[in-house]
Amino acid sequence: MKKTIILIIIFILIIIMISGCNNKNSSRIDTLINTHENTLNSESTISDGGASSFLMMPDREGIPLRVDIATERIICFVPSATKIYTMIGMSDKLLAIGPDCDDVDSAMQNERIIKLDSVSSVQIIELNPDLIIISSDMSNYSEINILRDKSYRISAIPPAETVDDVKKDVMFLSCLVWINDRITGIGLGNELVKNEVLLNELIDEVYPGIR
């Protein structure tokens, strides 16, 4: 009789242990699945056969812009933007610049940076940039529309009218290439915005008439 009771107790304990393990495993699996799904929904998409991390953010015209975590090849047609990238130490992200951009900073004489004489969709497609930065008045150029039709990422910078506009330009352009500014707002762009001497230098050189 005692043996029977002991066997029953042991059997019950085994069932409880198995049930507990299953619940723990199930909970762990659910957690892993939810984490993976949340990661895909918030940070990644499937592109060109692999996972490509990106961020959706409004550009300076308020238009949603998809920005890859690794934005390394920028073509810029805006002189103020090239100056900002030089001042925050990120001119190495510039693949090519427009005809007016090399006048704003001696760093733009770098032989590595390609100088474009005009907005040529054929030439830009050959360079295959991650992002193209233009001024707002270039938005309706036929060559720009060709690039849009081919799904190139294009961001237009409107004219700055106030010091606050300049600061917004700095932070936006910094966020395109510097992950810390995207996530925390603390980084290279933030340092420039808070440095009154450097900010005034930037305004004097490429934002005439703003004070």
KOLZAMI-274988 format. One record per residue (C-alpha): z, x, y; residue in three letters. Coordinates in steps of 0.25 Angstrom, whole numbers, padded with zeros to 4 digits, always signed. Layout:
<atoms>
ZXYALA
...
</atoms>
This chain:
<atoms>
+0000+0000+0000MET
+0004+0011+0010LYS
-0009+0018+0006LYS
-0017+0006+0009THR
-0010+0004+0023ILE
-0012+0019+0026ILE
-0027+0018+0022LEU
-0029+0006+0031ILE
-0022+0012+0043ILE
-0031+0025+0041ILE
-0043+0016+0040PHE
-0039+0009+0053ILE
-0037+0022+0060LEU
-0051+0027+0056ILE
-0057+0015+0061ILE
-0050+0016+0075ILE
-0054+0031+0076MET
-0069+0028+0073ILE
-0069+0016+0083SER
-0063+0025+0093GLY
-0073+0036+0091CYS
-0084+0026+0092ASN
-0079+0021+0105ASN
-0077+0034+0111LYS
-0091+0039+0107ASN
-0097+0026+0112SER
-0090+0027+0125SER
-0095+0042+0127ARG
-0109+0038+0123ILE
-0109+0027+0133ASP
-0104+0036+0144THR
-0115+0046+0141LEU
-0126+0036+0142ILE
-0121+0030+0155ASN
-0119+0044+0161THR
-0134+0047+0157HIS
-0139+0034+0162GLU
-0132+0036+0175ASN
-0137+0050+0177THR
-0152+0045+0174LEU
-0150+0034+0184ASN
-0144+0041+0195SER
-0150+0055+0194GLU
-0162+0057+0185SER
-0175+0051+0181THR
-0185+0055+0171ILE
-0197+0062+0177SER
-0208+0071+0171ASP
-0201+0070+0157GLY
-0187+0075+0162GLY
-0175+0071+0169ALA
-0176+0073+0184SER
-0164+0072+0193SER
-0166+0066+0207PHE
-0160+0059+0218LEU
-0165+0047+0226MET
-0162+0048+0241MET
-0167+0042+0254PRO
-0176+0051+0262ASP
-0176+0052+0277ARG
-0184+0039+0278GLU
-0175+0032+0269GLY
-0185+0032+0258ILE
-0179+0034+0244PRO
-0183+0048+0239LEU
-0181+0054+0225ARG
-0177+0068+0226VAL
-0176+0077+0214ASP
-0163+0085+0212ILE
-0172+0098+0211ALA
-0181+0096+0224THR
-0187+0110+0225GLU
-0201+0109+0230ARG
-0202+0102+0244ILE
-0214+0101+0253ILE
-0210+0099+0267CYS
-0218+0095+0279PHE
-0206+0093+0289VAL
-0202+0105+0297PRO
-0188+0100+0299SER
-0186+0099+0284ALA
-0191+0113+0282THR
-0181+0118+0292LYS
-0170+0110+0286ILE
-0173+0116+0272TYR
-0172+0130+0278THR
-0159+0128+0285MET
-0152+0122+0272ILE
-0158+0134+0264GLY
-0167+0125+0256MET
-0181+0130+0260SER
-0184+0135+0246ASP
-0186+0120+0242LYS
-0198+0119+0251LEU
-0211+0121+0243LEU
-0220+0119+0255ALA
-0219+0115+0270ILE
-0229+0108+0280GLY
-0236+0115+0291PRO
-0226+0113+0301ASP
-0214+0117+0293CYS
-0215+0132+0293ASP
-0213+0133+0308ASP
-0199+0128+0308VAL
-0193+0139+0300ASP
-0196+0154+0296SER
-0191+0151+0282ALA
-0204+0142+0280MET
-0212+0154+0281GLN
-0207+0157+0267ASN
-0220+0160+0258GLU
-0214+0152+0247ARG
-0215+0139+0255ILE
-0229+0134+0255ILE
-0235+0130+0269LYS
-0243+0117+0269LEU
-0254+0115+0280ASP
-0254+0100+0278SER
-0249+0089+0270VAL
-0259+0090+0258SER
-0256+0081+0246SER
-0264+0090+0237VAL
-0257+0103+0241GLN
-0243+0096+0240ILE
-0246+0090+0226ILE
-0250+0104+0222GLU
-0236+0109+0227LEU
-0229+0098+0219ASN
-0217+0096+0228PRO
-0204+0089+0224ASP
-0203+0083+0238LEU
-0212+0082+0251ILE
-0205+0081+0264ILE
-0213+0075+0276ILE
-0211+0070+0290SER
-0211+0054+0291SER
-0224+0055+0299ASP
-0231+0061+0287MET
-0227+0049+0278SER
-0241+0042+0279ASN
-0249+0055+0277TYR
-0260+0052+0267SER
-0256+0065+0259GLU
-0242+0061+0259ILE
-0246+0047+0253ASN
-0254+0055+0242ILE
-0241+0062+0238LEU
-0233+0050+0238ARG
-0243+0043+0229ASP
-0241+0055+0220LYS
-0226+0053+0220SER
-0222+0065+0227TYR
-0209+0064+0234ARG
-0210+0063+0249ILE
-0199+0062+0260SER
-0202+0060+0274ALA
-0193+0065+0285ILE
-0193+0056+0298PRO
-0191+0062+0312PRO
-0177+0066+0315ALA
-0172+0060+0328GLU
-0157+0063+0328THR
-0148+0074+0323VAL
-0143+0064+0312ASP
-0158+0063+0308ASP
-0158+0079+0307VAL
-0146+0079+0298LYS
-0152+0068+0289LYS
-0164+0076+0288ASP
-0156+0088+0284VAL
-0148+0081+0273MET
-0160+0074+0267PHE
-0168+0087+0266LEU
-0156+0094+0260SER
-0153+0083+0250CYS
-0167+0085+0245LEU
-0164+0099+0240VAL
-0149+0100+0240TRP
-0142+0093+0229ILE
-0128+0094+0236ASN
-0133+0087+0248ASP
-0138+0075+0240ARG
-0125+0073+0232ILE
-0114+0077+0242THR
-0121+0078+0256GLY
-0115+0092+0256ILE
-0124+0103+0256GLY
-0135+0111+0263LEU
-0140+0099+0272GLY
-0125+0095+0275ASN
-0122+0110+0279GLU
-0134+0110+0289LEU
-0131+0096+0295VAL
-0116+0100+0298LYS
-0120+0114+0304ASN
-0123+0110+0319GLU
-0129+0124+0322VAL
-0139+0123+0311LEU
-0142+0108+0313LEU
-0145+0111+0328ASN
-0154+0122+0324GLU
-0162+0113+0314LEU
-0163+0102+0325ILE
-0168+0112+0336ASP
-0179+0118+0327GLU
-0185+0106+0320VAL
-0179+0093+0326TYR
-0183+0094+0341PRO
-0178+0084+0350GLY
-0166+0081+0342ILE
-0152+0082+0347ARG
</atoms>
